[in-house]
Amino acid sequence: MQDKMFSAFSEQTRGFFEPMRKFNGLMLDNMERMTEYQLDAMKRYSQLGVERMRAASEVKDAEDARDFSTQQADMLNSLSKQMLEDARAMADISLKFKADLEEMMSETGQQAADQASENMKAASEPAKAASSNSQSSSSRSSSKDKA
């Protein structure tokens, strides 16, 4: 009896904490993806900055300055494209997180509804049994009263 109670309590506790565990896992996965992507982007941008500073330090005359300016224009064009790609990638990560979160919430809601339904059934069975017992005992007592 005590084992059944402990087992039932353990199962209820697990059911209670499972949605929070899933949510925390989802948040952690998303944070990891975002951080990893941002670190990669920061590495790309810092390497680009270092390359541009090296190129600027190698300018020795007007012709080098003209070439450097042309390279700067090309670099700015590719940098703006890269920043757009990074923004899209971050938006995609956010949309995936949103979809995963909605799916998890839907599953959790369905599980809660199923659990509530099971609890209602379990609670109504003893009530029905008690009701039928009281009806049969009252009908017996009323038939004894008539006799």
N, C-alpha and C positions, 0 to 999 in steps of 0.2 A: 504494500500500500504506500509506504513512504517512498519507495523507489519510483512508483508511478507518479506521485506528486512532484518529486524532484525532477523527474524526466519531463513532466508537463510544464513545470516552471522554467526549466532550462530551454525547452522548445519555445515557450512564449517569449522569453528574454531574447533568444536568438531571432525570433520573428520581429521583435521590437527594434533591435539594433541593426538588422540586416539592411534596411533602407539607408540608414546613416552610414554604414560601412561602404555601401555602393556609391553613395554620394561623395564621400571622402575620397574614394578611389578614383572616381571620375574627375573630381577637382584636381587631384594630384597628377593624374595623367595629362590633363589639359595644361596645368602649370608647367609640367616637364616639357611638353611639346612647345609651348610658347617661349619658355626660357631658352631651350635649345635653339630654336629658330632665331631668337633675338641675339644670342651669343654668336651664331654663325653670321648674321647680318652685321653685327658690330665688327667682327673679324674682317669681313669683306671691306667694309667702309674704312677701317683703320689701315688696312693694307693699301687701299687705293690712295688714302691721304699720304702715307709714307712714300709710295711710288711717285706721287705728284711733287712732294718736297724734294725728293732725289732729283727728279727731272728739273725742277727749278734751280737747284744748286749747281747743275751742270751747264746752265746758260752762261755763255762767255762773250757772245757778241750779238749784234742785231739780228742776224740770221737765225741763231739759236733761239732768240726771244720770239721771233715770228713763228718758228716751228712749235715752240712751247705753247704759244697762244692758240695755235691751231689745234694742238693736242688737247688743250684745256677745253676748248669748245666741244670737241668730240667726247671728251671725258664727261663733261656736264650733261650732254645728251644721253650717254649710256647710264650715267648716274640717275637721271630722272626716270629712265625706263626701269632700272633696277629698283628704285624706290616704289614705283607703281607695282611691280611684281611682288615686292615684299609686303606692301599694303594688301594686295589681293590674297597672298598666302596667309597673312594674319587673319583676314576676314574669313577665309576658308576654315582655318583652325577654329575660329569662334563659332562659325555656323555648325561645324561638326560637333562641337561641345554642346551647343544648344539642342541639336537633334538628339544627341545621346542623353542629355538631361531630360528632354521631353519623353523619350522612350522609357527611361528609368522611372520617371514620375507616373507614367501611364501604367507600367507594370506594378509599381508599388500601390497605386490606387486600386487596381484590379485585385491584387492580393489582399488589400485591406477590406474590399467589398466582399470577397470570398470568405475571408475570416469572420467578418461580421455576420454573414449569412449562416456560416457553420455555428457560430455562437448562438444565434437566434434559434436555430433548430435544436441545438443542445439544451437551451434554456426552456424551450417550449415543450419538450418531451416530458420532463418531470412535472411540469405544470399540468399537462394533459392527464398524466397518470394520477396526479393528486386530485384533479377535478373529477375524473371518472371514479376514483375511490370514494370521494365524498358524495357523489351522486348515488352510487350503489349503496353506501351505508345509510344515506338519508331515505332512500326508497325502502330499504329493509326496516328502518325504524318506523316509517310511516305505515308500512304494512303490519307491523307488530302492534301499532297503536290502534289500528282498525280492528284487529282481532281481539 
